[in-house]
Amino acid sequence: MGNARIALLAGIVAAGCALAVALHALRSPAAGPTEPPAVPALAPSASTTAGPPAARAAAGDAPPDGAYGACDATPDGIGKRYFGREIAHFMSHQGIGWLERDSRESEERTSALIDALELEPGMCVADVGAGSGRLTLPMARRVAPGIAYGTDIQPEMLRFLEARAREEGVTNLKGILGDTFDVMLPEGTVDLVLLVDAYHEFEFPWEMTRSIARALKPGGRVALVEFRAEDPDVPIKALHKMTEAQARLELEAAGLRWVSTDARLPWQHLLWFVK
């Protein structure tokens, strides 16, 4: 998507977002030696409590004892740990330019990722943490006439994504506003959930993973994409990377089963899980 088109869509969205932007307390961490240029602002977490509101926890599904814990917040984290990993601040909607950067294909091989998903017409798929829709729209095209959901916790991201779908004539994409502990997808309907560089920012990863599992059909798949923490040459801040072992520990603890790890992407793990 060219810079002029990004600017045009951003302008369309801006009027509806002005009040929300004014209310957000955004902060941009200082650039570090392992950070690529033009990294967007990160949004502070809404809370650092150990679980969702009591009304939702009453369903009887609870994380393992000791899974969550508090810690001193680092510049990129929220002061909350999950299985020993500090959870990172999520990217604000002001980072759309980063998601749409021209170098993203060469750095992440997003087209190879879409191929790896083995999408077929008629499937129901979901891009959780869809952001600008950079991956959601090609997913929607491949599964048409099936449904592609794009979920995000920021209305501004969904406005951008939906405006982009309208501009490009993609009619089988549906935006869903989730929250920090539920993806709000219809239960038992989804063939594939894609998570690209989003899971490590979930404030309630146990609850979110459980809600993803509920949305999957029997045998439904999850494709988890995270920058490789094992590789010091991957130029991403530490809290925005994950090791394969940590990712497997966390998703398997929440009830998903690891199947395989695909090494085709230059900077990221592609881990496959099933319900």
N, C-alpha and C positions, 0 to 999 in steps of 0.2 A: 504494500500500500504506500503510494508516494507521499512525500512530506506535504504537498499541497492538499491532498485529500484528507490526510490526518488533521491538518489545520482546519479544513472546512467542517469536518465532523465535530471536532473539538469546539468550534464556534457554535454549531447547532446545539450541542449539549450544554454549553456554558451558561446560557440564560436560565435553564432549569436548575443548574447546580450552584448558582451564586450564593444563595443563602446557606446551603450546606457547606460550601467551602469556607464561608466566614465563621461557621461554628466549629470547624475542625481545628484541633490544635496540632498542627503538623510540625515535625522537626526533622531537619536533614542532618544526618551524622556526618562528621568530617571524613573526607576521603582518606583512604589508607593505601599503602603500597600494593596491596593485592586486589584493589578494586578497579574495575574498568571505568572509563570516563562516563560522565553523564548519568550516574546512578541516581534514580529518583528518590524523593522524600519517602520516609517510612512513617506509617501512621501509628500512634501510640495505641496500645491495647485498651479496650474498654474497662477491663478489670483484671485482677490477678488472683481471683478466688480459685479454690481447688475444684470446683465442680459447678454444674448448671443450677439454676434455681430449683428449690425443693420440689415444686410442682412437677418438673420434668424428671427429677431424680426418683420420684415416687413410683415410676414405672418398674422399678426393681432391678434395673441394669446399672451396675456400679463398677468403676474401674478397680483393678487390683489394689490391695492395700499398699500404700507407699509409692504408687506410681507417680502421683503429683507431689511436688514439694516447692518450697520457696527458696530463693537465693538472692544475693545482691545483684541487682540488675546491671548488666553490661551496657555499653552504649547502643548496641543493636538488639538487645533483648528486653523481655518484659518482667524479669525477676521471678520467673516461674519455671520449674523444671518438670519434665515428663520422662520417666525412666533415665534420669540423670542428664538429659539434654535440655539446655535453656532454650525456651521457645523464642523465636525471633519476632520483632515487630513486622506487621504486614505492610505491603506496599500500598501507598495511597493512590487514588485515581489520578493524581498529578504525575504519576509515572507512566502514563500511556505512551509517551514518546519513547521511553526505554523499551517497552514491550514491542513497539513497532519499529525499532531501529533497523536501518538497512543492513547492518552486519549480522543480524540475528540468524539468518539462514546459514551463513558460513560458520558461525560460532557454535550453533546448536543443531544444525541440520534438521530443521523443523519438518521439511518435506519427507525426510527419511523416517521421522517419527510417525507421521501420518500413515506412511506405507506400512510401518510395523504394526499398526493397530488392526490391520486386516478387516477393515470396515466393509460392510455389504449393504446393498439397498434393502430397506425395510427394517433395519436395526433401530433400536432405541438406545441412544448414547447420551452421556452427560460429561461436560467439561466443567469440573468443579474448581472454582477460583478462575473463572474464564477470563477475567480482566477485559481487555480490548476486543476479544474474540478472534485474535490472530490464528488460533487453532480451531476454534469452534466453528467458524464458517466453512473451512474445508471439510471438517467432519460432517457438517450438515449436508454438504453437496454429495458426499459419498454415500450417505445412508438414505437419501431421498428415494422414495416418499416417506421413509421413516422419520423419527423425531430426533432432533439434537437439542438437548437442554444446555443452556449456559447459565451457571449459577455463580453468584458473587454476593458478598455481604455489603458492597457499596453500590447504592442506587446510581451513582455517577457512572460507574463502570457499565452497568446494565443499559443505561441510556445510550452510551457510546456504542455498545455492542448492537443494540437493536436498531439504532440509526444506521449503522454500517450494513446490517442485514437488509434493511429497506433499500439502501442505495444500491446494493449489489444484487437485489432481486432474489434473495434467499428467503423462502417463505416457510420452511419447515424447522426454523430455529425458534425456540421459546426461552426467554429469559426468566430466571427464578431468583428472587431475592431470598437468600438464606440468612442464617444468623451464625453466631460463633460456636454453636453446639448442635446444629441441625442443618443439613443441606436442603431440606424441604422438597425432596424429590418424591414422586408418587411411589409407594411401596410396591416391591415385587415387579417392577416394570422395565428395569434398565438392563441391557445386555453388557454394556461396557461403561466404566467410569474412568475418565482421564484426570490425573492430578499432575500438573506441570509446575514445579517450583512453588507450590502453594502449601503442601502439607506441613512443612517445617514452621509455617506461620500460624497454624491453627492454635487458637488459645485453649481449646478443649479437644485435643486430638483423639482421646478415647471416645468421647461422645460423637464427634464428627465421623470417625471410622465406623462406629456402630450404626449411625444413620445412613451411611453409604451402603453398609451391608444390608440394611433393611430395604433399600431401594433396588438392590440387585435381584434379578431373576435367579432361580436355582442354577448354579453353575456360572453365574455372571462373573465377569472379569474386572479387575482393577489394574490399570497401568499407572504406576507411580514413577514419576520422573523427578529426580533431584540431582543437583550438582554434586560431583564426587568429592567428598571430604578427604578421601585417601590420597588425592592427587594435589600436591601443593602448587602445581602449575595452573590449576583452574583458577582464573582471576576473579573470584567471588569471595565476599567476606565470610568468615568462618561459620557464623550462625546461620548463614543462608546456604550451607552445604550439609549433606548427611552422608554417613558411611552406609554401605550396604547392610552391615550387621545391625546398626541401629534401626534402620528402616524396617528390616525384617522383624526385629524384636518388637517394635511398637505395633505394627499392623497385625502380626500374628497374635499378640496379646489381646487384641480387640476382636479376634475371631476370624480373620482372613487367613488363607493358607498360601504361602509362597510357592510358586511353581517354577519360575526361572528368572534369570537376569540376562538381559540383552545388552551387549557391549557395543552396539553399532554407533552410538552417539559420541561425539568427540569430548564433551565436557560432563555429560550427565549419565547417571545410572538410569536404565529402564527396567524396573522390577515388575514382574507379573504376579498377581495374586488372584485367587478365586474365592467365591463365597463357599 
